[in-house]
Structure formats: structure tokens, C-alpha cells
Amino acid sequence: MVRHTNLWPFGAVLAALLIVATWFSVAVWQETPSMPLYRDVILVGAAILMLVSGCGLIALMFYSRRKGYGEPVRSDRTPRD
């Protein structure tokens, strides 16, 4: 087992990037004018559709893996001459 004991600088850099990205996103969000209600509804609908389709594709991937559809083709037949 490989242990990485000096990962705290990497974690600190990632945490700092997360804080800066969050601060920038909130600053830009507060600067923009508010959207009409129909645009908010469209945005929420699009987010829900993306979440449902993503979850559906992941579920299909797990289903396919469990049923063995990703395995190579094998045949017990002897080849014809």
C-alpha cells in the first residue's frame, strides 16, 4: 500500500481554488440582472432533464454490465468448412 503523507499542500491549493471559484461565481451572480420567471422555469426544467438523463445513462451502464452485454462474443459452435 502506498501512503501519501504530504498531500496537505495539494489539498490546501484545491481548497483555495474552490474558495476563489465560489467567490467569483457569487460576485458575477450578484452583478447580473434578475431573469424573468419563464427563464427560471426553463433553467430548472433543463437541469432536471439533465439530471434524469445522466442518472438513466448511468443506470443503463450498470444494468448492461450486470447482464454481461459488455463481454466479448463467444460461441460454442464449431466453425463450418
Chimera marker file (.cmm) of the C-alpha trace (Angstrom):
<marker_set name="trace">
<marker id="1" x="0.000" y="0.000" z="0.000" r="1" g="1" b="0" radius="0.5"/>
<marker id="2" x="1.366" y="3.406" z="-0.976" r="1" g="1" b="0" radius="0.5"/>
<marker id="3" x="0.883" y="6.175" z="1.552" r="1" g="1" b="0" radius="0.5"/>
<marker id="4" x="0.990" y="9.814" z="0.588" r="1" g="1" b="0" radius="0.5"/>
<marker id="5" x="1.777" y="11.748" z="3.743" r="1" g="1" b="0" radius="0.5"/>
<marker id="6" x="2.499" y="15.128" z="2.170" r="1" g="1" b="0" radius="0.5"/>
<marker id="7" x="-0.812" y="15.712" z="0.423" r="1" g="1" b="0" radius="0.5"/>
<marker id="8" x="-1.857" y="18.643" z="2.604" r="1" g="1" b="0" radius="0.5"/>
<marker id="9" x="-0.330" y="21.287" z="0.253" r="1" g="1" b="0" radius="0.5"/>
<marker id="10" x="-2.292" y="19.784" z="-2.629" r="1" g="1" b="0" radius="0.5"/>
<marker id="11" x="-5.473" y="19.834" z="-0.535" r="1" g="1" b="0" radius="0.5"/>
<marker id="12" x="-4.802" y="23.413" z="0.526" r="1" g="1" b="0" radius="0.5"/>
<marker id="13" x="-4.377" y="24.524" z="-3.099" r="1" g="1" b="0" radius="0.5"/>
<marker id="14" x="-7.605" y="22.754" z="-4.093" r="1" g="1" b="0" radius="0.5"/>
<marker id="15" x="-9.474" y="24.331" z="-1.169" r="1" g="1" b="0" radius="0.5"/>
<marker id="16" x="-8.145" y="27.775" z="-2.128" r="1" g="1" b="0" radius="0.5"/>
<marker id="17" x="-9.248" y="27.263" z="-5.729" r="1" g="1" b="0" radius="0.5"/>
<marker id="18" x="-12.700" y="26.212" z="-4.533" r="1" g="1" b="0" radius="0.5"/>
<marker id="19" x="-12.998" y="29.331" z="-2.364" r="1" g="1" b="0" radius="0.5"/>
<marker id="20" x="-11.863" y="31.631" z="-5.209" r="1" g="1" b="0" radius="0.5"/>
<marker id="21" x="-14.226" y="29.985" z="-7.711" r="1" g="1" b="0" radius="0.5"/>
<marker id="22" x="-17.142" y="30.264" z="-5.276" r="1" g="1" b="0" radius="0.5"/>
<marker id="23" x="-16.357" y="33.914" z="-4.540" r="1" g="1" b="0" radius="0.5"/>
<marker id="24" x="-16.122" y="34.734" z="-8.259" r="1" g="1" b="0" radius="0.5"/>
<marker id="25" x="-19.373" y="32.915" z="-9.066" r="1" g="1" b="0" radius="0.5"/>
<marker id="26" x="-21.287" y="34.725" z="-6.323" r="1" g="1" b="0" radius="0.5"/>
<marker id="27" x="-19.817" y="38.086" z="-7.401" r="1" g="1" b="0" radius="0.5"/>
<marker id="28" x="-20.850" y="37.567" z="-11.035" r="1" g="1" b="0" radius="0.5"/>
<marker id="29" x="-24.261" y="36.265" z="-9.993" r="1" g="1" b="0" radius="0.5"/>
<marker id="30" x="-24.952" y="39.382" z="-7.904" r="1" g="1" b="0" radius="0.5"/>
<marker id="31" x="-23.855" y="41.700" z="-10.740" r="1" g="1" b="0" radius="0.5"/>
<marker id="32" x="-26.247" y="40.294" z="-13.332" r="1" g="1" b="0" radius="0.5"/>
<marker id="33" x="-29.862" y="41.453" z="-13.539" r="1" g="1" b="0" radius="0.5"/>
<marker id="34" x="-32.576" y="39.046" z="-12.445" r="1" g="1" b="0" radius="0.5"/>
<marker id="35" x="-34.194" y="36.848" z="-15.078" r="1" g="1" b="0" radius="0.5"/>
<marker id="36" x="-37.910" y="36.709" z="-15.820" r="1" g="1" b="0" radius="0.5"/>
<marker id="37" x="-39.861" y="33.829" z="-14.284" r="1" g="1" b="0" radius="0.5"/>
<marker id="38" x="-40.207" y="31.853" z="-17.534" r="1" g="1" b="0" radius="0.5"/>
<marker id="39" x="-36.423" y="31.735" z="-17.927" r="1" g="1" b="0" radius="0.5"/>
<marker id="40" x="-36.052" y="30.422" z="-14.385" r="1" g="1" b="0" radius="0.5"/>
<marker id="41" x="-38.622" y="27.716" z="-15.150" r="1" g="1" b="0" radius="0.5"/>
<marker id="42" x="-36.772" y="26.746" z="-18.338" r="1" g="1" b="0" radius="0.5"/>
<marker id="43" x="-33.457" y="26.657" z="-16.471" r="1" g="1" b="0" radius="0.5"/>
<marker id="44" x="-34.869" y="24.437" z="-13.713" r="1" g="1" b="0" radius="0.5"/>
<marker id="45" x="-36.517" y="22.154" z="-16.298" r="1" g="1" b="0" radius="0.5"/>
<marker id="46" x="-33.263" y="21.799" z="-18.213" r="1" g="1" b="0" radius="0.5"/>
<marker id="47" x="-31.360" y="20.997" z="-15.020" r="1" g="1" b="0" radius="0.5"/>
<marker id="48" x="-33.906" y="18.318" z="-14.076" r="1" g="1" b="0" radius="0.5"/>
<marker id="49" x="-33.806" y="16.784" z="-17.565" r="1" g="1" b="0" radius="0.5"/>
<marker id="50" x="-30.004" y="16.675" z="-17.495" r="1" g="1" b="0" radius="0.5"/>
<marker id="51" x="-30.037" y="15.026" z="-14.074" r="1" g="1" b="0" radius="0.5"/>
<marker id="52" x="-32.639" y="12.436" z="-15.119" r="1" g="1" b="0" radius="0.5"/>
<marker id="53" x="-30.880" y="11.602" z="-18.380" r="1" g="1" b="0" radius="0.5"/>
<marker id="54" x="-27.495" y="11.340" z="-16.662" r="1" g="1" b="0" radius="0.5"/>
<marker id="55" x="-28.878" y="9.056" z="-13.947" r="1" g="1" b="0" radius="0.5"/>
<marker id="56" x="-30.663" y="6.985" z="-16.605" r="1" g="1" b="0" radius="0.5"/>
<marker id="57" x="-27.489" y="6.522" z="-18.622" r="1" g="1" b="0" radius="0.5"/>
<marker id="58" x="-25.526" y="5.502" z="-15.542" r="1" g="1" b="0" radius="0.5"/>
<marker id="59" x="-28.301" y="3.045" z="-14.602" r="1" g="1" b="0" radius="0.5"/>
<marker id="60" x="-28.203" y="1.567" z="-18.122" r="1" g="1" b="0" radius="0.5"/>
<marker id="61" x="-24.447" y="1.206" z="-17.854" r="1" g="1" b="0" radius="0.5"/>
<marker id="62" x="-24.731" y="-0.731" z="-14.581" r="1" g="1" b="0" radius="0.5"/>
<marker id="63" x="-27.605" y="-2.837" z="-15.947" r="1" g="1" b="0" radius="0.5"/>
<marker id="64" x="-25.624" y="-3.685" z="-19.076" r="1" g="1" b="0" radius="0.5"/>
<marker id="65" x="-22.567" y="-4.606" z="-17.034" r="1" g="1" b="0" radius="0.5"/>
<marker id="66" x="-24.570" y="-6.851" z="-14.717" r="1" g="1" b="0" radius="0.5"/>
<marker id="67" x="-26.286" y="-8.669" z="-17.609" r="1" g="1" b="0" radius="0.5"/>
<marker id="68" x="-22.956" y="-9.232" z="-19.366" r="1" g="1" b="0" radius="0.5"/>
<marker id="69" x="-23.694" y="-7.226" z="-22.510" r="1" g="1" b="0" radius="0.5"/>
<marker id="70" x="-20.191" y="-5.754" z="-22.428" r="1" g="1" b="0" radius="0.5"/>
<marker id="71" x="-18.460" y="-9.128" z="-22.603" r="1" g="1" b="0" radius="0.5"/>
<marker id="72" x="-16.745" y="-10.281" z="-25.802" r="1" g="1" b="0" radius="0.5"/>
<marker id="73" x="-18.736" y="-12.535" z="-28.098" r="1" g="1" b="0" radius="0.5"/>
<marker id="74" x="-18.150" y="-16.260" z="-27.563" r="1" g="1" b="0" radius="0.5"/>
<marker id="75" x="-19.600" y="-19.189" z="-29.429" r="1" g="1" b="0" radius="0.5"/>
<marker id="76" x="-19.701" y="-22.895" z="-28.632" r="1" g="1" b="0" radius="0.5"/>
<marker id="77" x="-20.354" y="-23.839" z="-32.266" r="1" g="1" b="0" radius="0.5"/>
<marker id="78" x="-17.705" y="-25.427" z="-34.395" r="1" g="1" b="0" radius="0.5"/>
<marker id="79" x="-16.739" y="-23.455" z="-37.497" r="1" g="1" b="0" radius="0.5"/>
<marker id="80" x="-18.242" y="-24.599" z="-40.815" r="1" g="1" b="0" radius="0.5"/>
<marker id="81" x="-15.957" y="-25.801" z="-43.568" r="1" g="1" b="0" radius="0.5"/>
<link id1="1" id2="2" r="1" g="1" b="0" radius="0.2"/>
<link id1="2" id2="3" r="1" g="1" b="0" radius="0.2"/>
<link id1="3" id2="4" r="1" g="1" b="0" radius="0.2"/>
<link id1="4" id2="5" r="1" g="1" b="0" radius="0.2"/>
<link id1="5" id2="6" r="1" g="1" b="0" radius="0.2"/>
<link id1="6" id2="7" r="1" g="1" b="0" radius="0.2"/>
<link id1="7" id2="8" r="1" g="1" b="0" radius="0.2"/>
<link id1="8" id2="9" r="1" g="1" b="0" radius="0.2"/>
<link id1="9" id2="10" r="1" g="1" b="0" radius="0.2"/>
<link id1="10" id2="11" r="1" g="1" b="0" radius="0.2"/>
<link id1="11" id2="12" r="1" g="1" b="0" radius="0.2"/>
<link id1="12" id2="13" r="1" g="1" b="0" radius="0.2"/>
<link id1="13" id2="14" r="1" g="1" b="0" radius="0.2"/>
<link id1="14" id2="15" r="1" g="1" b="0" radius="0.2"/>
<link id1="15" id2="16" r="1" g="1" b="0" radius="0.2"/>
<link id1="16" id2="17" r="1" g="1" b="0" radius="0.2"/>
<link id1="17" id2="18" r="1" g="1" b="0" radius="0.2"/>
<link id1="18" id2="19" r="1" g="1" b="0" radius="0.2"/>
<link id1="19" id2="20" r="1" g="1" b="0" radius="0.2"/>
<link id1="20" id2="21" r="1" g="1" b="0" radius="0.2"/>
<link id1="21" id2="22" r="1" g="1" b="0" radius="0.2"/>
<link id1="22" id2="23" r="1" g="1" b="0" radius="0.2"/>
<link id1="23" id2="24" r="1" g="1" b="0" radius="0.2"/>
<link id1="24" id2="25" r="1" g="1" b="0" radius="0.2"/>
<link id1="25" id2="26" r="1" g="1" b="0" radius="0.2"/>
<link id1="26" id2="27" r="1" g="1" b="0" radius="0.2"/>
<link id1="27" id2="28" r="1" g="1" b="0" radius="0.2"/>
<link id1="28" id2="29" r="1" g="1" b="0" radius="0.2"/>
<link id1="29" id2="30" r="1" g="1" b="0" radius="0.2"/>
<link id1="30" id2="31" r="1" g="1" b="0" radius="0.2"/>
<link id1="31" id2="32" r="1" g="1" b="0" radius="0.2"/>
<link id1="32" id2="33" r="1" g="1" b="0" radius="0.2"/>
<link id1="33" id2="34" r="1" g="1" b="0" radius="0.2"/>
<link id1="34" id2="35" r="1" g="1" b="0" radius="0.2"/>
<link id1="35" id2="36" r="1" g="1" b="0" radius="0.2"/>
<link id1="36" id2="37" r="1" g="1" b="0" radius="0.2"/>
<link id1="37" id2="38" r="1" g="1" b="0" radius="0.2"/>
<link id1="38" id2="39" r="1" g="1" b="0" radius="0.2"/>
<link id1="39" id2="40" r="1" g="1" b="0" radius="0.2"/>
<link id1="40" id2="41" r="1" g="1" b="0" radius="0.2"/>
<link id1="41" id2="42" r="1" g="1" b="0" radius="0.2"/>
<link id1="42" id2="43" r="1" g="1" b="0" radius="0.2"/>
<link id1="43" id2="44" r="1" g="1" b="0" radius="0.2"/>
<link id1="44" id2="45" r="1" g="1" b="0" radius="0.2"/>
<link id1="45" id2="46" r="1" g="1" b="0" radius="0.2"/>
<link id1="46" id2="47" r="1" g="1" b="0" radius="0.2"/>
<link id1="47" id2="48" r="1" g="1" b="0" radius="0.2"/>
<link id1="48" id2="49" r="1" g="1" b="0" radius="0.2"/>
<link id1="49" id2="50" r="1" g="1" b="0" radius="0.2"/>
<link id1="50" id2="51" r="1" g="1" b="0" radius="0.2"/>
<link id1="51" id2="52" r="1" g="1" b="0" radius="0.2"/>
<link id1="52" id2="53" r="1" g="1" b="0" radius="0.2"/>
<link id1="53" id2="54" r="1" g="1" b="0" radius="0.2"/>
<link id1="54" id2="55" r="1" g="1" b="0" radius="0.2"/>
<link id1="55" id2="56" r="1" g="1" b="0" radius="0.2"/>
<link id1="56" id2="57" r="1" g="1" b="0" radius="0.2"/>
<link id1="57" id2="58" r="1" g="1" b="0" radius="0.2"/>
<link id1="58" id2="59" r="1" g="1" b="0" radius="0.2"/>
<link id1="59" id2="60" r="1" g="1" b="0" radius="0.2"/>
<link id1="60" id2="61" r="1" g="1" b="0" radius="0.2"/>
<link id1="61" id2="62" r="1" g="1" b="0" radius="0.2"/>
<link id1="62" id2="63" r="1" g="1" b="0" radius="0.2"/>
<link id1="63" id2="64" r="1" g="1" b="0" radius="0.2"/>
<link id1="64" id2="65" r="1" g="1" b="0" radius="0.2"/>
<link id1="65" id2="66" r="1" g="1" b="0" radius="0.2"/>
<link id1="66" id2="67" r="1" g="1" b="0" radius="0.2"/>
<link id1="67" id2="68" r="1" g="1" b="0" radius="0.2"/>
<link id1="68" id2="69" r="1" g="1" b="0" radius="0.2"/>
<link id1="69" id2="70" r="1" g="1" b="0" radius="0.2"/>
<link id1="70" id2="71" r="1" g="1" b="0" radius="0.2"/>
<link id1="71" id2="72" r="1" g="1" b="0" radius="0.2"/>
<link id1="72" id2="73" r="1" g="1" b="0" radius="0.2"/>
<link id1="73" id2="74" r="1" g="1" b="0" radius="0.2"/>
<link id1="74" id2="75" r="1" g="1" b="0" radius="0.2"/>
<link id1="75" id2="76" r="1" g="1" b="0" radius="0.2"/>
<link id1="76" id2="77" r="1" g="1" b="0" radius="0.2"/>
<link id1="77" id2="78" r="1" g="1" b="0" radius="0.2"/>
<link id1="78" id2="79" r="1" g="1" b="0" radius="0.2"/>
<link id1="79" id2="80" r="1" g="1" b="0" radius="0.2"/>
<link id1="80" id2="81" r="1" g="1" b="0" radius="0.2"/>
</marker_set>
